[in-house]
Structure formats: C-alpha cells, structure tokens
Amino acid sequence: MIALISPFFLSPLRRVSVTKIVSKPSSGISAESIMMFHRSAVFAAAAAFFYGASSGTAFAPSTSVGQLVSRTNSPTIEQVSQSRQYSSTQIQMAGPAQVDLTGKVAFIAGVADSSGYGWAIARALASAGATIIVGTWPPVLKIFESGLRKGSFDEDSILPDGSKMNIEKVYPLDAVFDTADDVPDEIKENKRYAGLSGYTIEEVAKAIEADYGTIDILVHSLANGPEVTKPLLETSRKGYLAASSASAYSAVSLLQKFGPIMNEGGNMLSLTYIASEKVIPGYGGGMSSAKAQLESDTRTLAFEAGRKWKLRVNTISAGPLKSRAASAIGKEPGQKTFIEYAIDYSKANAPLAQDLYNDDVGNSALFLCSGLARTVTGVTLYVDNGLHAMGMAIDSESMSDRNV
C-alpha cells in the first residue's frame, strides 16, 4: 500500500492536505471500499475547512452609537496555530487567518485628528504591528502635534491589546504641490506655512526615504473641494480643478513619487465615496467628479504600478461618517449638516440598518493592506452597509404605504 500526500485546498486562509490511499485490492479490502473511504476523507476535509474558515475574528462591534470612537475593548486578529488529525487520513488544518505587519512601514497621508477614516486605518495597521508615520496638512500641523503631545488623542489611540498606537513621525504634507518649484510665493509667505518647508509630495517622499529607506503601505486619505457646497452648474473652473487636484491627482502624484521606495508586494489604498457613481445633492463643487476620477485612476494605476513595481492599488468606497471635516460641509443655521442628512438616509435605506464606524473602514483597510489580499488589486471595495446596492429609496413618500 502506498500513501501519497496531495493538495486538496490551497487558500490564503487554509491549506489542507489529504492522504490519498492507492492500493491494489487485497484480501478483506475491496477497491470499492477503498474508494468509499477516500471519498469520506475528502468530505471530512471539506467540512473541516469550512468550519475552520469561519473562526477568525477582527474588531468587535462598538458599544457606542453615532460616535467616531475607536473600539478599544475588542479583540484584534489573533495569531492562532492549530492542527486537526482524522484517523489515518492525516488531514492537517492551519489556524485562523492572521495578519502580522511587524517590520512594515505605513505612511498615511491626510491625518489631522482622530475622528476620520485615516486615523482608523492607522490604528488598524498599528494593531497588526506596522510602524505608523503620517502626513498632515501644514495649516493644521501645529494643532495636531500639540494634541498628540497633550494626549488629546490618547483614548482613540488604544489598541485591542491595551497598548497605545505610536505615530512615529509626522511630516508636513500639502498634496496639491508635487515639487518645491510648484509652491507659489503666496503660500510660502502665508503665516499658516511659516517656518515650514519640504511639504511637497516629492520632498516628503525623499524625507521618508532618508528616514526609513523603504515603505510597504501608502494610504491616500485626502480630499478637498473649495466649492463643495455649490451645485455643479454653479461651480467655477478654478473650483472644479482644485477639487480634482487635491482629491484625485494627489493620489496619482503620491504613487509616482512613493512607488520607487515601496517594497515589492506593497499596497496603495485610497478612500472614495458613492457620489462618484450616484447623484448626491449637496456634494458638489466637482467633488463627485474627483471621486469618479480617483476610482478610474485606481484601476489604471493597479495595472501600471503592478507591472512596474509589483504593487497593488485599491480604494475603499466608505459610507458617510460624521468626522470633523465632513461636519463642516453645508452647515446652515437651523438645519442638519450635509453629513447628518447622509447618515440618516443611509440608515433608512441601506440593507444593513446599522451605524457605520471608522473602525469598520479600518478593518477593511487592514485586509487590503495585508498579505491576505495579495491577489486583490484595482478594486473599489464598498464599506457602506450595502447602500451602494440600492436603486430605490425605501423611505420615500412613494413607498410610504408599502411595508419593506
């Protein structure tokens, strides 16, 4: 009798081997019996695979409602190793999926407080062991650094294991400028930029290369539209192009300058919004167009950067979150803000009528930036409770007499 080990499942989450019995019929054992035994082993392997694949955990649901808090008491993805053996079949199972980013360097561009998605992504990556460095818009750099020193963000920095996220370095970054030659005198002389230099994308990339050599993860958490409250029909050329420059081309430029210092297998991740493909009144000034550009560029950059540097490029279409920046859009006396309307609409119409937290996007980013997503590139991943799938507003007056 000969025992041959043949692969049965090959998966980023599980690898299963099945001992295949090959023998000529002998006394007391028929070929049919051997075949039935082999089939039973296969079914046992399949059952074990699907049972084990569901045992991994990420951040647990938050107990807070409507807040931008990080979920500090929840478990992170745990490193577990286990094996199961079934009789003489020698089926061996790997443990639950694990994410270990120890030794990886992640640069998150666009972090200025703890309320937004950029912070949550940084926190999720830190929970897996990544070194965190961030880029902050110069006009708010001093406020952000002061908050870090005073411990203003300590509560939102707690990781699932009880330790605190450490932002190793903060770089001034204005992503509408590619090189030092692009910075106009009015910016250089602006008091909000006083005492600062080296904040263009190229200069920051060179500074990070000098400090760390290479990086593994690049996150674009940037968006700005000076005329975001204006309908498109009232948006100026200057405002439209400014939105595209800050919110879309900045991602292209970041990858241009950082790609050469990213390790093979690295990932660039950006954040987009459903306004790229659906009409969202109140999200104007060319911002919807900029998000559409960003998603299109994600696919093109996935091909180009994949072939040139073996990098992956993805974007997350995140649902509405009441961050500090979003709360400033459309703030009229006596009315809800734009983001409050967007959150209420989402909860009323999304398939999953539940709160969306910044950690929900952080968890998804952790997956996309890890080796578990090594074959995932050029993707727009929706993290919005399924709102993107809806084609009809179920809370509209036309649906008022229908129980949905």
PELINQUI-V966021 format. One record per pair of residues at least 24 apart in sequence whose C-alpha atoms are under 10 Angstrom apart, sorted by the first residue. I is the first residue (numbers start at 1). J is the second residue. D is the distance in whole Angstrom. If there is no record, write none. Layout:
i,j,d
I,J,D
I,J,D
//
This chain:
i,j,d
1,25,10
1,26,10
3,89,9
5,89,9
5,90,9
5,91,10
8,42,8
8,45,8
8,46,9
8,91,10
9,45,9
9,46,8
9,49,8
9,93,10
11,49,10
11,372,9
12,97,8
12,98,10
12,371,8
12,372,6
12,373,8
12,374,9
12,375,10
13,49,9
13,52,9
13,53,7
13,54,10
13,56,9
13,93,10
13,94,8
13,95,8
13,96,7
13,97,5
13,98,8
13,372,8
14,49,7
14,50,9
14,52,8
14,53,7
14,92,10
14,93,7
14,94,5
14,95,7
14,96,8
14,97,8
15,49,9
15,91,10
15,92,8
15,93,6
15,94,6
15,95,9
16,45,7
16,46,9
16,48,9
16,49,8
16,83,10
16,90,10
16,91,7
16,92,6
16,93,5
16,94,7
17,42,10
17,45,8
17,89,9
17,90,8
17,91,6
17,92,6
17,93,8
18,42,7
18,44,10
18,45,7
18,88,10
18,89,6
18,90,7
18,91,5
18,92,8
19,88,8
19,89,5
19,90,6
19,91,7
19,92,10
20,89,7
20,90,10
21,88,10
21,89,8
37,89,9
38,89,8
40,89,10
41,86,8
41,87,9
41,88,9
41,89,7
41,90,9
41,91,8
42,89,9
42,91,9
44,86,8
44,89,10
44,91,9
45,86,9
45,89,9
45,91,7
45,92,9
45,93,9
48,84,9
48,91,9
48,92,9
48,93,8
49,92,10
49,93,7
49,94,9
52,82,10
52,93,8
52,94,8
52,95,7
52,96,7
52,97,10
53,93,10
53,94,9
53,95,8
53,96,7
53,97,8
54,96,8
54,97,9
55,95,9
55,96,6
55,97,9
56,80,9
56,95,9
56,96,5
56,97,6
56,98,8
57,96,8
57,97,9
57,98,9
58,98,10
58,124,10
58,160,10
58,360,10
58,363,7
58,364,10
58,366,10
59,124,9
59,160,8
59,359,8
59,360,8
59,362,9
59,363,7
60,160,10
60,359,10
60,360,10
61,355,10
61,357,9
61,359,9
61,360,9
62,355,9
62,356,10
62,357,8
62,359,9
62,360,10
64,355,9
64,357,9
65,354,9
65,355,7
65,356,9
65,357,9
66,321,9
66,322,8
66,343,9
66,354,10
66,355,7
66,356,8
66,357,8
67,115,9
67,321,9
67,322,8
67,323,9
67,355,9
67,356,9
67,357,8
67,358,9
68,114,8
68,115,6
68,116,7
68,117,9
68,120,9
68,156,9
68,321,8
68,322,7
68,323,7
68,324,10
68,356,9
68,357,6
68,358,6
68,359,9
69,114,8
69,115,7
69,116,10
69,120,9
69,155,9
69,156,6
69,157,10
69,357,7
69,358,7
69,359,8
70,114,9
70,115,9
70,119,9
70,120,7
70,123,9
70,124,10
70,155,8
70,156,6
70,157,8
70,158,8
70,159,9
70,160,10
70,357,8
70,358,7
70,359,6
70,360,10
70,362,10
71,120,10
71,155,10
71,156,8
71,157,10
71,158,8
71,159,8
71,160,8
71,357,9
71,358,9
71,359,7
71,360,10
72,155,8
72,156,8
72,157,8
72,158,6
72,159,6
72,160,5
72,161,8
72,162,8
72,163,10
72,164,10
73,158,9
73,159,8
73,160,6
73,161,8
73,162,8
74,159,9
74,160,5
74,161,8
74,162,10
75,127,10
75,159,9
75,160,5
75,161,7
75,162,10
76,124,9
76,127,7
76,128,8
76,159,8
76,160,6
76,161,8
76,363,9
77,124,10
77,127,9
77,128,8
77,160,9
77,363,10
78,128,9
97,372,8
98,128,9
98,370,9
98,371,9
98,372,8
99,125,9
99,127,9
99,128,6
99,129,9
99,366,8
99,367,8
99,369,10
99,370,7
99,371,7
99,372,8
100,125,9
100,126,10
100,127,9
100,128,5
100,129,6
100,130,8
100,370,8
100,371,9
101,125,7
101,126,8
101,127,9
101,128,5
101,129,5
101,130,5
101,131,8
101,216,9
101,366,9
101,369,9
101,370,7
101,371,9
102,126,9
102,127,10
102,128,7
102,129,4
102,130,5
102,131,8
103,129,7
103,130,6
103,131,7
103,215,10
103,216,9
104,128,10
104,129,8
104,130,5
104,131,6
104,132,9
104,214,9
104,215,7
104,216,6
104,217,8
104,263,9
104,266,9
105,129,9
105,130,6
105,131,5
105,132,6
105,133,8
105,212,8
105,213,10
105,214,8
105,215,5
105,216,5
105,217,6
105,218,9
105,262,9
105,263,10
105,266,10
106,130,6
106,131,6
106,132,5
106,133,6
106,134,8
106,214,10
106,215,6
106,216,6
106,217,4
106,218,6
106,219,8
106,266,10
106,267,10
106,268,10
106,369,9
107,131,9
107,132,6
107,133,5
107,134,5
107,135,7
107,169,10
107,170,10
107,171,10
107,205,10
107,208,9
107,215,7
107,216,8
107,217,6
107,218,5
107,219,6
107,220,9
107,258,10
107,268,10
108,132,8
108,133,6
108,134,5
108,135,6
108,136,9
108,170,10
108,217,8
108,218,6
108,219,5
108,220,6
108,221,7
108,222,10
108,268,10
108,269,9
108,270,10
109,133,9
109,134,6
109,135,4
109,136,7
109,137,9
109,170,10
109,171,9
109,172,10
109,173,8
109,174,9
109,175,9
109,201,10
109,218,8
109,219,6
109,220,5
109,221,6
109,222,7
109,251,10
109,254,9
109,270,10
110,134,7
110,135,6
110,136,5
110,137,7
110,172,10
110,173,8
110,174,9
110,175,9
110,219,8
110,220,7
110,221,5
110,222,5
110,223,8
111,135,6
111,136,5
111,137,8
111,140,10
111,141,10
111,144,9
111,170,9
111,220,10
111,221,7
111,222,8
112,136,6
112,137,7
112,138,10
112,140,7
112,141,7
112,142,10
112,143,8
112,144,6
112,145,9
112,147,10
112,170,10
112,324,10
112,325,10
113,140,9
113,143,9
113,144,6
113,145,10
113,147,8
113,148,9
113,152,9
113,153,8
113,156,10
113,323,9
113,324,8
113,325,10
114,144,10
114,152,9
114,153,6
114,154,9
114,155,9
114,156,7
114,157,8
114,323,9
114,324,9
114,358,10
115,153,10
115,156,9
115,321,9
115,322,8
115,323,5
115,324,6
115,325,9
115,326,10
115,358,8
116,221,9
116,321,8
116,322,8
116,323,5
116,324,7
116,325,8
116,326,9
116,357,10
116,358,7
116,359,10
116,361,10
117,221,7
117,271,8
117,318,9
117,321,8
117,323,8
117,357,9
117,358,5
117,359,8
117,360,9
117,361,7
117,362,7
117,365,10
118,219,8
118,220,8
118,221,6
118,222,9
118,270,10
118,271,9
118,358,9
118,359,10
118,361,9
118,362,8
118,365,10
119,156,9
119,157,9
119,221,9
119,358,8
119,359,9
119,362,8
120,156,9
120,157,9
120,357,9
120,358,6
120,359,5
120,360,8
120,361,7
120,362,5
120,363,8
120,365,9
120,366,10
121,219,8
121,221,9
121,358,8
121,359,7
121,360,9
121,361,7
121,362,4
121,363,7
121,364,9
121,365,6
121,366,7
121,369,10
122,157,10
122,165,8
122,166,10
122,167,9
122,219,9
122,362,8
122,365,9
122,366,9
123,156,9
123,157,7
123,158,8
123,159,7
123,160,10
123,164,9
123,165,6
123,166,9
123,167,9
123,359,8
123,362,7
123,363,9
123,366,9
124,159,8
124,160,9
124,165,9
124,359,7
124,360,10
124,361,9
124,362,5
124,363,6
124,364,9
124,365,8
124,366,6
124,367,10
125,165,10
125,217,9
125,362,8
125,363,9
125,365,8
125,366,6
125,367,9
125,369,8
125,370,9
126,157,10
126,159,8
126,164,9
126,165,6
126,166,8
126,167,9
126,366,9
127,158,9
127,159,6
127,160,7
127,161,8
127,162,10
127,163,9
127,164,9
127,165,8
127,366,9
128,159,10
128,160,10
128,366,8
128,370,9
129,165,10
130,165,10
130,166,10
130,216,9
130,217,9
131,165,9
131,166,8
131,167,8
131,168,7
131,169,10
131,215,9
131,216,10
131,217,10
132,165,8
132,166,7
132,167,5
132,168,6
132,169,8
132,170,9
132,217,10
133,166,9
133,167,6
133,168,6
133,169,5
133,170,6
133,171,8
133,208,9
133,215,10
134,167,7
134,168,8
134,169,7
134,170,5
134,171,6
134,172,9
134,173,9
134,218,10
134,219,9
135,169,9
135,170,6
135,171,5
135,172,6
135,173,5
135,174,8
135,175,9
135,199,9
135,201,10
135,204,8
135,219,10
135,220,10
135,221,10
136,170,7
136,171,6
136,172,5
136,173,5
136,174,8
136,175,10
136,199,9
136,222,10
137,171,9
137,172,6
137,173,5
137,174,5
137,175,8
137,193,10
137,199,9
137,222,10
138,171,9
138,172,5
138,173,6
138,174,7
138,192,7
138,193,6
138,194,9
138,196,8
138,197,9
138,199,8
139,172,9
139,173,10
139,174,9
139,190,9
139,191,9
139,192,5
139,193,6
139,194,9
139,196,10
140,172,9
140,192,8
140,193,10
141,170,8
141,171,9
141,172,7
141,173,9
141,192,9
141,193,9
141,196,10
142,172,10
142,192,9
144,170,9
145,169,10
145,170,8
169,208,10
169,211,10
171,198,9
171,199,7
171,204,7
171,205,10
171,207,9
171,208,9
172,196,8
172,197,8
172,198,7
172,199,5
172,200,8
172,201,10
172,203,10
172,204,8
173,197,9
173,198,8
173,199,4
173,200,6
173,201,7
173,202,10
173,203,9
173,204,7
173,205,10
174,198,9
174,199,6
174,200,6
174,201,7
174,204,9
174,222,10
174,246,9
174,250,9
175,199,8
175,200,6
175,201,6
175,202,9
175,204,10
175,220,10
175,222,8
175,223,10
175,245,8
175,246,6
175,247,9
175,249,9
175,250,6
175,251,8
175,253,8
175,254,8
176,200,8
176,201,8
176,224,10
176,242,8
176,243,10
176,244,10
176,245,6
176,246,5
176,247,9
176,248,10
176,249,8
176,250,6
176,251,10
176,253,9
177,201,6
177,202,9
177,203,10
177,245,9
177,246,9
177,250,8
177,253,9
178,202,6
178,203,8
178,204,10
178,249,10
178,250,8
178,253,7
178,254,8
178,256,10
178,257,9
179,203,7
179,204,10
179,257,10
201,250,9
201,253,7
201,254,6
201,255,10
201,256,9
201,257,7
201,258,9
202,253,9
202,254,8
202,256,9
202,257,6
202,258,8
203,257,9
204,254,10
204,257,9
204,258,9
205,254,8
205,255,10
205,256,10
205,257,6
205,258,6
205,259,9
205,260,10
205,261,8
206,257,9
206,258,9
206,261,9
208,258,9
208,261,9
209,258,9
209,260,10
209,261,7
209,262,9
212,261,10
213,261,7
213,262,9
213,263,10
214,258,9
214,259,10
214,260,9
214,261,5
214,262,5
214,263,6
215,258,8
215,259,9
215,260,10
215,261,6
215,262,5
215,263,6
215,264,10
215,266,8
215,267,10
216,258,10
216,259,10
216,261,9
216,262,5
216,263,5
216,264,8
216,265,8
216,266,5
216,267,7
216,268,9
216,311,9
216,369,9
216,370,10
217,258,10
217,262,8
217,263,9
217,265,9
217,266,6
217,267,5
217,268,6
217,269,8
217,311,10
217,312,10
217,369,7
217,370,9
218,251,10
218,254,8
218,255,8
218,258,8
218,259,9
218,262,8
218,266,8
218,267,6
218,268,5
218,269,6
218,270,9
218,313,9
218,369,9
219,251,9
219,254,9
219,255,10
219,267,8
219,268,6
219,269,5
219,270,6
219,271,9
219,313,10
219,314,10
219,315,9
219,365,9
219,369,9
220,247,9
220,248,10
220,250,8
220,251,6
220,252,10
220,254,8
220,255,9
220,268,8
220,269,6
220,270,4
220,271,7
220,272,10
220,315,9
221,247,9
221,251,9
221,269,8
221,270,6
221,271,6
221,272,9
222,246,7
222,247,6
222,248,9
222,250,8
222,251,8
222,270,8
222,271,8
222,272,10
223,247,4
223,248,8
223,250,9
223,251,10
223,271,9
223,272,9
223,287,8
223,290,9
223,291,9
223,325,10
224,248,10
224,285,10
224,286,10
224,287,8
224,290,10
224,325,9
225,283,9
225,284,8
225,285,6
225,286,7
225,287,6
225,288,10
225,290,9
226,284,10
226,285,7
226,286,9
226,287,9
227,283,9
227,284,7
227,285,4
227,286,8
227,287,9
227,329,10
228,282,8
228,283,6
228,284,5
228,285,4
228,286,7
228,287,6
228,288,9
228,329,7
228,330,8
229,281,9
229,282,6
229,283,6
229,284,6
229,285,6
229,286,10
229,287,10
229,329,7
229,330,6
229,331,9
229,338,9
230,281,10
230,282,7
230,283,8
230,284,5
230,285,5
230,286,9
230,330,9
231,281,8
231,282,7
231,283,8
231,284,5
231,285,6
231,286,8
232,281,10
232,282,10
232,283,9
232,284,6
232,285,6
232,286,6
232,287,9
232,288,9
232,289,10
233,284,9
233,285,9
233,286,10
234,284,9
234,285,8
235,284,8
235,285,5
235,286,7
236,285,8
236,286,9
237,285,9
237,286,9
238,285,10
239,285,6
239,286,7
239,287,9
240,284,9
240,285,6
240,286,5
240,287,8
240,288,10
240,289,8
240,290,8
241,285,9
241,286,8
241,287,10
241,289,10
241,290,9
242,285,9
242,286,9
242,287,9
242,290,9
243,284,10
243,285,7
243,286,6
243,287,6
243,288,9
243,289,9
243,290,6
243,291,9
244,285,10
244,286,7
244,287,7
244,288,9
244,289,7
244,290,5
244,291,8
244,292,10
244,293,8
244,294,9
245,290,8
246,287,10
246,290,9
247,271,10
247,272,9
247,286,10
247,287,8
247,289,10
247,290,6
247,291,7
247,293,9
247,294,8
248,272,10
248,287,9
248,289,9
248,290,5
248,291,7
248,292,9
248,293,6
248,294,5
248,295,9
248,296,10
248,297,8
248,298,10
249,290,9
249,293,8
249,294,8
249,297,9
250,294,9
251,294,8
251,297,9
251,298,9
251,301,10
252,294,9
252,297,7
252,298,9
252,301,8
255,301,8
255,305,8
255,311,10
255,313,9
256,301,10
256,305,9
259,305,7
259,308,9
259,309,7
259,310,10
259,311,8
260,305,10
260,308,9
260,309,7
261,309,9
262,309,8
262,310,9
262,311,8
263,309,8
263,310,8
263,311,8
264,306,9
264,308,10
264,309,6
264,310,5
264,311,6
264,312,9
265,306,9
265,309,8
265,310,6
265,311,5
265,312,7
265,369,10
265,370,9
265,371,8
265,374,7
265,375,10
266,306,10
266,309,9
266,310,8
266,311,5
266,312,6
266,313,9
266,369,8
266,370,9
266,371,9
266,374,9
267,302,10
267,305,10
267,306,10
267,310,9
267,311,6
267,312,5
267,313,6
267,314,8
267,368,8
267,369,6
267,370,8
267,371,10
267,373,9
267,374,9
267,376,10
267,377,9
268,298,9
268,301,10
268,302,9
268,305,10
268,311,7
268,312,6
268,313,5
268,314,6
268,315,8
268,368,9
268,369,8
268,377,9
269,298,9
269,312,8
269,313,6
269,314,5
269,315,5
269,316,7
269,365,8
269,368,8
269,369,8
269,377,10
269,379,10
269,380,10
270,294,8
270,295,9
270,298,8
270,313,8
270,314,7
270,315,5
270,316,6
270,317,9
270,365,9
270,380,9
271,295,9
271,314,9
271,315,5
271,316,5
271,317,6
271,318,7
271,361,9
271,365,10
271,380,9
271,381,10
272,315,7
272,316,6
272,317,5
272,318,6
272,319,9
272,380,8
272,381,9
272,382,9
273,315,10
273,316,8
273,317,5
273,318,6
273,319,7
273,320,8
273,380,10
273,382,9
273,383,10
273,384,9
273,388,10
274,317,6
274,318,8
274,319,8
274,320,9
274,382,9
274,384,9
274,387,9
274,388,7
275,317,9
275,388,10
276,317,9
277,388,9
278,388,9
278,391,10
280,342,9
281,338,9
281,342,10
282,329,8
282,330,7
282,337,10
282,338,7
282,339,9
282,341,10
282,342,10
283,329,8
283,330,9
283,338,8
283,339,10
291,317,9
295,378,9
295,379,9
295,380,7
296,378,9
296,380,10
297,378,9
298,377,9
298,378,6
298,379,8
298,380,8
299,377,8
299,378,4
299,379,7
299,380,9
300,378,8
301,377,9
301,378,8
302,376,10
302,377,6
302,378,5
302,379,9
303,377,8
303,378,8
306,377,8
306,378,10
311,374,9
311,377,9
312,368,9
312,369,9
312,373,9
312,374,8
312,375,8
312,376,7
312,377,5
312,378,7
312,379,10
313,368,9
313,369,9
313,376,8
313,377,5
313,378,6
313,379,8
313,380,10
314,365,9
314,368,8
314,369,9
314,376,8
314,377,6
314,378,5
314,379,5
314,380,6
314,381,8
315,365,9
315,368,9
315,377,9
315,378,8
315,379,6
315,380,5
315,381,6
315,382,9
316,361,8
316,364,8
316,365,8
316,368,9
316,379,8
316,380,6
316,381,5
316,382,6
316,383,7
316,384,10
317,361,9
317,379,10
317,380,6
317,381,6
317,382,5
317,383,6
317,384,7
317,388,9
318,356,9
318,358,9
318,360,9
318,361,7
318,380,10
318,381,8
318,382,6
318,383,5
318,384,5
318,385,9
318,388,10
319,343,8
319,346,8
319,355,10
319,356,7
319,357,9
319,358,10
319,360,10
319,361,9
319,382,8
319,383,6
319,384,4
319,385,7
319,386,9
319,387,8
319,388,9
320,344,9
320,345,10
320,346,8
320,355,10
320,356,8
320,357,9
320,358,10
320,383,10
320,384,8
321,355,9
321,356,7
321,357,7
321,358,7
321,384,10
322,356,10
322,357,9
322,358,9
323,358,9
345,387,9
345,393,9
345,394,10
345,395,8
346,384,8
346,385,8
346,386,9
346,387,6
346,388,10
346,393,10
347,384,10
347,385,9
347,387,9
348,387,10
348,393,8
348,394,7
348,395,6
348,396,10
349,385,10
349,386,9
349,387,7
349,390,8
349,391,10
349,392,8
349,393,6
349,394,6
349,395,7
349,396,9
350,384,8
350,385,6
350,386,6
350,387,4
350,388,8
350,389,8
350,390,7
350,393,9
350,394,9
351,384,10
351,385,6
351,386,6
351,387,7
351,388,9
351,389,8
351,390,8
352,384,9
352,385,5
352,386,7
352,387,8
353,385,7
353,386,9
353,387,9
354,384,10
354,385,7
355,384,10
355,385,8
356,383,9
356,384,7
356,385,7
357,384,10
360,384,9
360,385,10
//
